[in-house]
């Protein structure tokens, strides 16, 4: 089985896309591109657009599809993505999916053979999502992800990856925002699933098990 190099990780918020994307990236050397991280980077600016993006993110809403496509296009042409890409949290709407298809059909992207190989859908029930998101936090220095129940540092208060002692939580990781994001996923993102299924790219993965069990399932599918 040949290694899949152009991958989309789909699933509701809190389904483990970030964690599994990071593991997959580490094992394969393929860069994981988080749309959430890209947008949070934009939101740190002082422009009216940055403030608008920040407000949308904080309320669990989607940003305009043209902005996400523009950011993705910029990322894909960077040298560090020559081995491939793993999209974490993108596309999240039919507009984004169609925009991505149009982008990848442009000559500069076709020449680099950047077409999608695989779409992985992580499936978890709502109660898992709420529990996972409200309890998660990350190292303020390196961004390593942790959870109050499922993945704490080996030494309390010290990051396993870099030894950092400061941790942060995302401003949008609240119960109200999680419920809003789940509604958005069902109404806006879920219709993308049959779109990729019809293209023969979709594979579903049960994301409710331990991290290593889920990553092993993904390993077999991706082929590394």
C-alpha positions as CSV (number, residue, x, y, z in Angstrom):
1,X,0.0,0.0,0.0
2,X,1.4,3.4,-1.0
3,X,1.5,6.2,1.5
4,X,-1.3,8.7,1.3
5,X,0.3,12.2,1.2
6,X,-2.6,14.6,0.7
7,X,-5.1,14.1,3.6
8,X,-8.1,15.8,5.0
9,X,-9.0,15.1,8.7
10,X,-12.7,15.7,9.3
11,X,-14.9,15.4,12.3
12,X,-16.8,17.5,14.9
13,X,-14.9,19.8,17.2
14,X,-13.1,17.8,19.8
15,X,-13.1,14.6,17.8
16,X,-9.3,14.5,18.0
17,X,-8.3,16.0,14.6
18,X,-5.5,18.1,16.2
19,X,-4.0,15.2,18.2
20,X,-4.3,12.7,15.4
21,X,-3.0,15.2,12.8
22,X,0.1,15.8,15.0
23,X,0.8,12.1,15.4
24,X,0.3,11.4,11.7
25,X,2.6,14.4,10.9
26,X,5.3,13.1,13.3
27,X,5.2,9.5,11.9
28,X,5.2,10.5,8.2
29,X,7.0,13.8,8.1
30,X,4.0,15.3,6.3
31,X,3.1,18.8,7.7
32,X,-0.2,19.2,9.4
33,X,-2.0,22.4,8.5
34,X,-4.6,23.6,11.1
35,X,-7.1,26.0,9.7
36,X,-7.9,27.0,13.3
37,X,-4.2,27.9,14.0
38,X,-4.0,29.9,10.7
39,X,-7.1,31.8,11.5
40,X,-6.0,32.5,15.1
41,X,-2.8,33.8,13.7
42,X,-4.8,36.3,11.5
43,X,-6.9,37.2,14.5
44,X,-3.9,38.4,16.5
45,X,-3.5,41.4,14.1
46,X,-4.9,44.9,14.6
47,X,-6.7,45.2,11.3
48,X,-10.5,45.4,11.0
49,X,-10.4,42.0,9.2
50,X,-8.4,40.5,12.2
51,X,-11.0,41.8,14.7
52,X,-13.8,40.4,12.6
53,X,-12.1,37.0,12.4
54,X,-11.5,37.0,16.2
55,X,-15.1,37.8,16.9
56,X,-16.3,35.0,14.6
57,X,-13.9,32.5,16.2
58,X,-14.8,33.4,19.7
59,X,-18.5,32.8,19.0
60,X,-17.8,29.5,17.2
61,X,-18.8,30.8,13.8
62,X,-17.2,30.2,10.4
63,X,-15.1,32.8,8.6
64,X,-15.7,33.8,5.0
65,X,-14.7,30.9,2.6
66,X,-12.6,33.2,0.4
67,X,-10.3,34.0,3.3
68,X,-9.8,30.3,4.1
69,X,-9.1,29.4,0.5
70,X,-6.6,32.3,0.3
71,X,-4.8,31.1,3.4
72,X,-4.7,27.5,2.2
73,X,-3.3,28.5,-1.1
74,X,-0.5,30.4,0.5
75,X,0.3,27.5,2.8
76,X,0.4,24.8,0.1
77,X,2.9,26.6,-2.0
78,X,5.4,26.8,0.9
79,X,8.5,24.6,0.5
80,X,7.9,22.8,3.8
81,X,4.8,21.2,2.3
82,X,6.6,19.4,-0.5
83,X,6.1,16.0,1.2
84,X,2.3,16.6,1.3
85,X,-0.3,18.0,3.6
86,X,-2.7,17.0,6.4
87,X,-5.6,19.4,6.6
88,X,-6.9,19.7,10.2
89,X,-10.4,21.3,10.3
90,X,-10.7,22.2,6.7
91,X,-12.8,22.3,4.6
92,X,-15.8,23.0,7.0
93,X,-18.4,23.9,4.4
94,X,-19.5,23.1,0.9
95,X,-18.3,26.5,-0.2
96,X,-14.8,25.7,1.2
97,X,-14.8,22.2,-0.3
98,X,-15.7,23.6,-3.7
99,X,-13.2,26.4,-3.3
100,X,-10.5,23.9,-2.5
101,X,-11.4,21.8,-5.5
102,X,-11.1,24.9,-7.7
103,X,-7.8,25.9,-6.1
104,X,-6.2,22.5,-6.6
105,X,-7.3,22.4,-10.2
106,X,-5.2,25.6,-11.0
107,X,-2.1,25.0,-13.0
108,X,0.4,25.9,-10.2
109,X,-1.2,23.3,-7.9
110,X,-1.8,20.6,-10.5
111,X,1.9,20.8,-11.5
112,X,2.8,19.9,-7.9
113,X,0.3,17.0,-7.8
114,X,-1.4,18.4,-4.8
115,X,-4.8,16.6,-5.3
116,X,-6.5,15.0,-2.3
117,X,-5.7,11.3,-1.7
118,X,-7.8,10.6,1.4
119,X,-10.5,12.1,3.6
120,X,-10.6,10.7,7.2
121,X,-13.8,11.2,9.2
122,X,-13.3,10.9,12.9
123,X,-16.7,9.9,14.4
124,X,-17.5,10.7,18.1
125,X,-20.8,11.4,19.8
126,X,-21.7,14.9,21.2
127,X,-21.1,14.0,24.8
128,X,-17.5,13.0,24.0
129,X,-17.0,16.2,22.2
130,X,-18.2,18.4,25.1
131,X,-16.1,16.5,27.6
132,X,-13.0,16.6,25.5
133,X,-13.1,20.3,24.6
134,X,-14.0,21.8,28.0
135,X,-11.1,19.8,29.6
136,X,-8.3,20.5,27.1
137,X,-5.4,22.9,27.4
138,X,-2.0,23.4,25.8
139,X,1.6,24.4,26.6
140,X,2.0,28.2,26.2
141,X,5.6,27.7,24.9
142,X,5.4,24.9,22.3
143,X,1.6,24.3,21.8
144,X,1.6,20.7,23.0
145,X,-1.9,19.5,23.7
146,X,-3.2,18.1,27.0
147,X,-6.4,17.2,28.7
148,X,-7.5,17.2,32.4
149,X,-8.8,13.6,32.1
150,X,-7.3,12.0,29.0
151,X,-3.8,13.3,28.6
152,X,-2.0,15.1,31.5
153,X,1.8,15.8,31.5
154,X,3.8,13.0,33.0
155,X,5.0,15.5,35.6
156,X,2.2,17.8,36.9
157,X,2.7,21.3,35.6
158,X,5.6,20.6,33.3
159,X,5.2,20.1,29.5
160,X,6.4,16.7,28.3
161,X,7.7,18.3,25.1
162,X,9.6,21.4,26.1
163,X,9.6,21.6,29.9
164,X,7.5,24.7,29.9
165,X,5.5,25.5,33.0
166,X,2.8,27.8,31.6
167,X,-0.4,26.5,30.0
168,X,-3.3,28.2,28.3
169,X,-6.8,27.4,27.3
170,X,-8.5,28.6,24.1
171,X,-11.0,31.4,24.7
172,X,-13.7,29.5,22.7
173,X,-13.5,26.3,24.8
174,X,-16.6,26.9,26.8
175,X,-19.8,24.9,27.0
176,X,-21.9,27.5,25.2
177,X,-19.4,27.8,22.3
178,X,-19.0,24.1,22.0
179,X,-22.8,23.6,21.6
180,X,-22.8,26.4,19.0
181,X,-19.9,24.7,17.1
182,X,-21.6,21.3,17.2
183,X,-24.7,22.9,15.7
184,X,-22.6,24.6,13.0
185,X,-20.9,21.2,12.3
186,X,-24.2,19.4,11.8
187,X,-25.7,22.2,9.6
188,X,-22.7,23.4,7.6
189,X,-19.9,20.8,7.7
190,X,-21.8,17.5,7.6
191,X,-23.0,18.1,4.0
192,X,-19.4,17.9,2.9
193,X,-19.1,14.3,4.0
194,X,-21.2,12.8,1.2
195,X,-19.4,15.1,-1.3
196,X,-16.1,13.3,-0.6
197,X,-17.8,10.0,-0.2
198,X,-19.1,10.2,-3.8
199,X,-15.5,10.9,-4.9
200,X,-14.4,7.6,-3.3
201,X,-12.1,9.5,-0.9
202,X,-13.9,9.1,2.5
203,X,-12.9,6.6,5.2
204,X,-14.7,6.7,8.6
205,X,-12.8,6.0,11.8
206,X,-14.2,5.5,15.3
207,X,-12.6,8.3,17.3
208,X,-13.9,7.3,20.8
209,X,-11.1,5.0,21.8
210,X,-7.7,5.8,23.4
211,X,-5.4,8.0,21.3
212,X,-3.0,5.2,20.5
213,X,-5.8,2.9,19.3
214,X,-7.2,5.6,17.0
215,X,-3.8,6.4,15.6
216,X,-3.1,2.8,14.9
217,X,-6.4,2.6,12.9
218,X,-5.3,5.7,11.0
219,X,-1.8,4.3,10.4
220,X,-3.2,1.2,8.6
221,X,-5.5,3.4,6.4
222,X,-2.8,5.9,5.5
223,X,-0.2,3.2,4.8
224,X,2.9,4.2,6.7
